[in-house]
Structures are given as C-alpha cells and as structure tokens.
Amino acid sequence: MSRVLIEFRKVRRTFKVGSTNINACNNLSFVINDGEFCLILGPSGSGKTTILNILGGMDSPDDGAVIVNEIDISHFSQKELTNYRRNDIGFVFQFYNLMPNLTALENVELASEVNTNKSLNPSDTLDKVGLKERKNNFPSQLSGGEQQRVAIARAIAKNPDILLCDEPTGALDFESGISVLKLLKDTCKTYHKTLIIVTHNQALKQIADHVITLHNGSVAHQEYIDEPLDIEDIVW
Amino acid sequence: MKTYNKILQRQFTSHLSRFFSILLIVFVSITFIAGITATSLNMTDSMNTTYEKEHTPDIQLINNEGLSDNQIYDIFTADKDISRTLKVSLYQQKISEKASVRFYIFDFVEFGLSPLSEGQILIDEHYARFKDNQTFLDLQMIYWNLARQIIGGNAFNMSDIELEQYITDNDLSSLLEPLGSKSNYQPVFNVSGTYYNPLYLLKNNLEEMKQENIVCIYYLDIASVNEIVKMLPINELYIYVHTNGNRYSNSYEKTILKIQDKLKILNNNYTVLSLFENETYMVFSKSAKSIGVLGVVFPVIFFLITLFVILSTMGKMVDKERLLIGTLKSLGFSNTRIRNKYILYVSLPSLIGGVSGALVGFRSFPLLIWGAYKGAFNLPDLLYGFYYFIAIAALAGLVVIILLTTLFSVNKILRERPYLMLRPVSPKPGKRIILEKIPWLWKRLKFKTKSMFKNMFRFVKNSLLTIVGLAGATSIMFLAVGLKRSIDLMFHKKNSWFEFNLLGSEGILYGIVLVLILFSVLLCVLVIYSLINALIDEREKEIATLKVLGYTKKEVIGYLYREEAVLASIGIVFGVGLGMLLLKLIVAMMNDNGTPLDFNLHPLVFVFSLALILIFTIISGLLMIKKINKISMANSLKAVE
C-alpha cells in the first residue's frame, strides 16, 4: 500500500451569487495515493472545477483541509500557493495554452526556467513525449495532439509530484485523445508521478486506478480498479 | 428588441474603463484643441471689438505745422477706402524737469464720445491706473502757457517749453489783455472720467512715452474749451478706413499699407502712423500670432495622438468580441444592429467628452492666457466666443474618423461567413526572428531575453502601437520643455528651469508654455495608461497561464514589461527625434511671426523631458501591476476567445 499523497478533508467552498450562497463543494473528502492514476469524474456543476482550482493552487477552500505531501495547503498565502504551483503541480490545460510565438522547445523552457534546481532537460523531455523532430516547430505548425504533447512535456519538465490535467482530451479527436492519454499514463509511470485527470468523460472510467465520481459538490461514488483497461481498448 | 437594448447596455457596463478612457482622452484633447485655437481668435476678437468701441483711428497723420482744410480734404479723398477723418490738436506741456503731460483736443461728438461740459476733462485710463502718474496738474498754469505761446506770436511747438525762460506773469497779464480780463479765461478743470485708449495698453512704459517723458495724457472736447485752445493748430489727423472689422487680418494690413503709400506721396512733411507702428498693437499682435502658431502645431499632434489611442483601443475591443459578433449574427441580428452597437459605444464617450471639452476649452483657456496677458496689458474684459467652426471641425473630424475605422474593423469581421466568426481566429503562427538566424548568439541568450525578443516580433502591430504611442507622447513632452527653454533664453534667463514668471510681458509666453506642459503631461498619462491597459486586456489568458505554471508576480510582470520597456524605449528615442523636428518647426514659425526664439538643445531639455516621460511611464506601469495581479487564473481554463 503506497502512502497518501493528497487528502481532501471535509472541504467546503461557497460562492456568493447575488444574494444566494452556492456550495460548489461541501463536506468533500477523499484521498489520492502517491503514484496513482486518479480520475475525478463528474458532470458540469458537480464541483470538478473547484477541486481543480483548489488542488491546482489557484483557489483555497472556505472550510476543511487539503493536505498535499503532509502539508495543509488550505491556508496557504498567495506566495505559498505560487510556490506550490511552481514546485508541486504540473498543469495540463484543455486548450493547451501554449505561447504561440515560442517554439515547442521554448514552450517547455518557459516552465523549466522557473524551477531550475530540479527541472528536467527540456529537450530530453520533448524527446520522451515523441516530439524529437518537432522541437523547433511553432504551435501553429503542430496538430492538436502534438500541441497537447508539448503541454505535457511542459508540465513534466518542472518535475512536479503531481500532474493535474483539465479535460486533456476535450479539444482532441478520438485518435489523438487516446494517444495523449497513453502518453500521460506512461509518462507518469516512467517518472513516478501522480496523475490526476479531471473530466466529464465517462469512457475514461475504466483506465484509471482510482475513480472519484462527484455529484453536487460531494463524492457520490469511489472506486479502485485493480486491473484497469488498456487505453487502446476504450471508446467514446 | 428588449434583448438588444440589454446587449447595448451591457456593452457599456462591461467595458466601462475603456468607455471612460475614451471619454477622458477626447475631453482633454478637445479642451486643448478648442482652447488653444480659440485663444488667439478670442484675443484678436476682443481687441477688434475694443478698437471699434473706442473709435481708434486706423491711421494717424502728423504734421507739426498744422493742417489746412484743403490739405485735409486732399487727404480724405486720397483713397476710396478712407471712411472719415477727425481733426486733432496735440499739445504737450512740460511740468517738471523730467515729466510732461499730453493733451489731445478734438470734437468728442464727431469722434464718437458723449460731449463734455465746460471745465471737464478726461484722463487716459492707462495713466489713471497708476497713482504715481496722477501728477497734480496746475492746469491753469498750462492754459496760460498755451495762451502765451499763441498770443506771443510764437509758432506752436510740440517740444517742451520752459515756463520760466519765457515770460513773467506780469508780461502775461498784458499779453492776455486783448482776450479780456484774466478771469474770463481762468478755467477750472475737473477730471470727469476716463478714456480707454487701445493705443496705450502696455503696462510697462511705452517707448514713445518714455522718450518724451510723458506722465499723463488728457483728452479735451473742443466744444467745451476756451477760445484760446481752439486756436491750436490741427497737428494730427485721425484717419478711419473701411475695414472688415478685423485689424489683425492680412487684408487689413494690405489696405492700410496702400493708403499709407498714397498719403506719403501726397506730402513729404506728413508722418503717417498706422497700427503697425503702435507698440501696444504690435506686441499684442505678435503674441496672438505666436499663440496662433502653437494653436496649429500642438492641436494637430494632440488630434493625431488621440485618434491613434482611440483607434487602437476600439480595434482591440472589436477583435476581442469577434465571437460575440458571430453569435449575434448567427442569432439573426442584422449587420446594422451589430454595427450600431459599436457605433453607439464609441460615439457616446467621444461626443460627451468632445462637447464638454469644447465648452471647457473655449471658456478656460482664453481666460487663463488672457489672465497672463493682463500682467502686461491693461486689457478690456475678455469676450468669450464659442467658435462653432473649430468645435465642429475638431469634433466632427475626430468622431467621423473614429466611426469610420470602427465600422471598418466591425465590417471586416461581419464580412466573414458566420460559421468562421464563431470559430476562434487561429493564433498568428510564430515566426523565426532575425536573431535566431545567428545561432551562436541566440544560443547564448537567456530564455528570458529570447522570449522578450520573440514577443516583440510576435504582433508587429501591437509593438508598433507602443512605439508610436510613446513616440507621440514623448514628442509633445519634448516640445513643451524645449519651448520653455527657448522662451527662457529669449528673456535671457539661462538657469530658470522651474520658473514660470507669469507677471509682466514675459507672463504671456510662460502662461502658454505652462498650459502646454500641463496638457502634454495629461495626454501622456492617458496615452501610456490606455496603451498598457489594452495590452494587459489582450494578454489576459497568457498571464493567467503563466500564473498557473507557478510564475511569481515578479516573474509575470518581468515577462510582460521587459518587452514593453524595450518597445517604450524605442518609442521614446523616436519621440525625441520627432520632438526636435517639431520644436525646430515651431521656432521657425515663431520667428516668421516676429517672436525671436532660439532653437536650443540644452542637455537638460533632454533630461527633463525624458525624466517626465519615464516617470509617467513607470507610474502607469506600476498602477497596472495591480490589474495584472488581479487577473484570475480561471482565465487560463477558458477556450480561446
């Protein structure tokens, strides 16, 4: 049994919309183990984005604790959160968010630059995601799948403990989606990263080690899968 | 319809800061343009009105021996443009070693004033204002002296006559006997009022008066004076000319010169003086022309800069709302309605800012500069004008161009097929920049420097906006500071960088240059602020992404501002060059109009204008840091806009 890396303990996040309070998540608790491939699944409005924001160090809960690597980040200051995002989290966006004027290699450098003491060699990282020949290409010269690969390399290059992905296949066709997922999974195994994918895509359910299904801001269902399916075997 | 109204309303509420920045910049600009162009018009209008009101002659013809009726008739008929003449006797009396008084004697009714009753005299308002000059006059003595000269058979002489050296009082009594007893011509004069003579408005002593030690001027109505005075020769003739009412116009100058030539041919003994030999007129006319020069060059620059800023902010707004335009279009909104949304959005602040700017400008600027003039002139009250032409031309010019270009950018999007509009515009492909082609150099650069260079070349249009904006702002700043220096030198003040002497005749130019500097500063702040504001709006997503990647506040700001600093520096260098050219132009134009300015480029002119620009740029940059920090990281999760 591997150690607990992330723990959400009775987390509440409330937003004020006009005069009414809306709980984006309430009494939300779960744990994610080190090295796990965890899928956070839910329809829109289920609290996915709130978890993504809190775990990504972009937002803090109103109540409860969020423990990452044995440290409670729920009361982190802006500065501490910046450090957390910098060192502990590799973020993969739905729309890749690459800088259009930087080449693939430079986009990776953009991230490795901020974390020089432990970051990986940008060029090597690009080799690993299969873009050896496309390092000097600009995002506009790459396909969607390739752009997402650059984004993954960028997330990995900082050498964070956690790879946090927001609908990483959301903007991709099926084929590219599959290969991106495969890359994510393989990369995390190679580098021993904890992979968290936040998605509404039910089809991904069978490929993760751990699936947390959300409903109305709290955990509706949790499932550990001993033998997940090969990524090639799923369809959506 | 209701929804459309809501959409219109939202347009304003969601782009409020842009709305106000357009309003403010149009306000400042139109205030300045309206104000400065109106000022010289206002000044000359006020003076023209005063000349008309005070019946100032266009030409004074002087002949010490006196003019005969025949001569006067010849003069009157010399040119068809002469409308009337007025006979004037000028008599000057020395009252002490270094002081004389001057009398003008003419027919008040014919001149245009209400007649004086016997014993009344008018004092010149200019001299009445100075208590020191209100020398008590023993007018009786003067009268007697006058009589002595006439009766004594001495030709009337304009030059001063020492009383003592002439005749004793006893002699006088006998000399005056033919005129009756002494009491008959013993006049008692009361100063019953003042006459405001536009020919003598300069506060510092006029050269003409200084030469002849004149300490006061009096006006006498020939209808109410003693017979003796009526015997004075007509040694001046006031000539009035048919004019268009504007004594500062070229056509007026032409007419006067033509008549002057004809009068000189008529007789060599005449001295013919026009307003162009009048000190007050000349000093005033020069200043008005100087302001006229500034009132052309500066407004043009202000106009262009304002136009440029609004166009770039509107262009960016329309581009950003491409998706919204597509959505509206696909929902079936007509092109007209979509266009109207933007037309309304941009014309409202332009019109509000422009109209209020024109009102404030017309009212405040002339008053400010008139105030400075009052340090040097005894001026009449300023006549405000609302110069519809200027207001409408400046405003219409601005609004029409803004509307046309806004329409252009909206149309560009509307012309696309709706399904394309709904798709985000694909990001501009990255390009290799020149530096990358020198691998040994490029490899050695730090990532920070590399990304900076790349960003600068990424959107050439954006980079050009920063360069042009800063160049414009710098050029007016440089111009204002350089002008101040030139004026300092004209008044022989080599080291008075921070002095603005608003008193005396210097006050005029310093007043103007102070206003110029203030408005240049205001415009600079607005330009820089809106440029950085638009820049940050546009790069919201990029900034949010950097934040998510764990860039610290400092690193984000460095990433954005490094390139802006380089671009701004390039703009400032161009701006200084442009400012130098403009300063040269203005100095040359001023010289043509008789203000002897020097084109001087003291190192401190550079230092001060650069310091001012840098301070404003840095302050705007610092203010914007707050905005950068406020950008929510959630922006990074959104789809491409």
Contacts between the chains, C-beta under 8 A, distances in Angstrom:
chain1	res1	chain2	res2	distance
A	49	B	637	7.2
A	52	B	637	7.7
A	53	B	633	7.6
A	53	B	634	7.1
A	56	B	548	6.6
A	56	B	633	7.8
A	57	B	550	8.0
A	58	B	547	7.8
A	58	B	548	6.5
A	58	B	633	4.2
A	58	B	634	7.1
A	79	B	552	7.8
A	82	B	547	7.7
A	82	B	550	6.1
A	82	B	551	7.7
A	82	B	552	5.2
A	82	B	553	7.4
A	83	B	550	7.4
A	84	B	550	7.8
A	85	B	547	7.7
A	85	B	548	6.4
A	85	B	549	7.1
A	85	B	550	3.8
A	86	B	549	7.7
A	86	B	550	2.9
A	86	B	551	7.7
A	86	B	552	7.6
A	87	B	550	7.1
A	89	B	550	7.3
A	91	B	548	5.1
A	91	B	549	6.7
A	93	B	545	7.4
A	93	B	548	7.8
A	93	B	636	6.3
A	93	B	637	6.7
A	94	B	637	6.9
A	94	B	639	7.7
A	95	B	638	7.7
A	95	B	639	5.7
A	95	B	640	5.8
A	97	B	541	7.2
A	97	B	545	4.3
A	97	B	548	7.9
A	97	B	636	5.7
A	99	B	451	7.6
A	99	B	542	6.7
A	99	B	545	7.9
A	100	B	427	3.9
A	100	B	428	6.3
A	100	B	429	7.3
A	100	B	430	5.6
A	100	B	458	7.4
A	101	B	428	7.8
A	101	B	430	4.6
A	101	B	431	7.6
A	101	B	454	4.8
A	101	B	455	6.1
A	101	B	457	7.6
A	101	B	458	3.9
A	102	B	430	6.7
A	102	B	451	6.4
A	102	B	454	6.1
A	103	B	430	6.7
A	106	B	447	7.2
A	106	B	450	6.7
A	106	B	451	6.9
A	106	B	454	7.4
A	109	B	447	4.9
A	110	B	447	7.3
A	110	B	451	7.0
A	110	B	546	7.9
A	110	B	549	7.1
A	111	B	549	5.4
A	111	B	550	8.0
A	113	B	447	4.9
A	113	B	448	7.5
A	114	B	549	6.7
A	114	B	550	5.6
A	114	B	551	5.9
A	114	B	552	8.0
A	114	B	555	6.6
A	115	B	550	7.2
A	138	B	429	5.8
A	138	B	430	3.2
A	138	B	431	7.7
A	139	B	427	7.1
A	139	B	430	6.9
A	140	B	426	6.8
A	140	B	427	6.2
A	140	B	428	7.6
A	140	B	429	3.8
A	140	B	430	6.4
A	141	B	429	6.9
A	154	B	549	7.6
A	158	B	549	7.7
A	158	B	550	7.2
A	166	B	637	6.0
A	171	B	639	8.0
